[in-house]
Amino acid sequence: MKGKNITDVCKLFAYPMLSGFLGAGLFMLILNWARPFGMAPSDAVSVANTYIVFTTLIFTGFAVAVGVMGYLFTQQFTATKHAQLAEALEDLCRKIATEEQKGTKLLESLMGNDDVRQHLDEMLKSKVDALLRETAADWKDQASNAAAMAAVAEKFTGLDQGSVRPHPPGSVRQTAMMGIRRPPNGTGR
């Protein structure tokens, strides 16, 4: 049914239905001309039964035609709806990519939905956790590299960190750092 519009589908069902009604009317007209005009009482019952059968068939055919047309209309509208939604989504994506204001407005409206907000929170938490794990791994690598460099430096200098003194013993800075007060005359007592 792709490529056919609604009027073509209506014509498809209207012509057979119209021809069926005309054929039934002509048949009744010809049937009445072929019979004699005098009618017995039993013939009246027969004609009434025939009329009831014909109208039942006509209504049944009409109901079937309406059901089939309804199904076809539903299929046509569904296909059109999916195509329109896909086109609208593509258009929206293009506008969001080029116009900052529309993207911001869309994000604000999305944040009004609790499910979207929860999904976004979960995504952000997982991303932050991944970044923190990556940063911790980088820091651990840097710390192990620094320890390795300190070991190499210690090996080449022959000094460990405990043997290095920043100031010679007995100097003013050394005693000040240790909290010892020197007498003003310089005797060292």
PEQUI-V647165 format. One record per helix or strand of 2 or more residues. SS is the DSSP state (H for helix, E for strand). FROM is the first residue (numbers start at 1). TO is the last residue. Records with the same first field share a line. If there is no record, write none. Layout:
# PEQUI-V647165
SS = FROM-TO, FROM-TO
This chain:
# PEQUI-V647165
H = 6-34, 41-98, 100-111, 114-157, 172-178
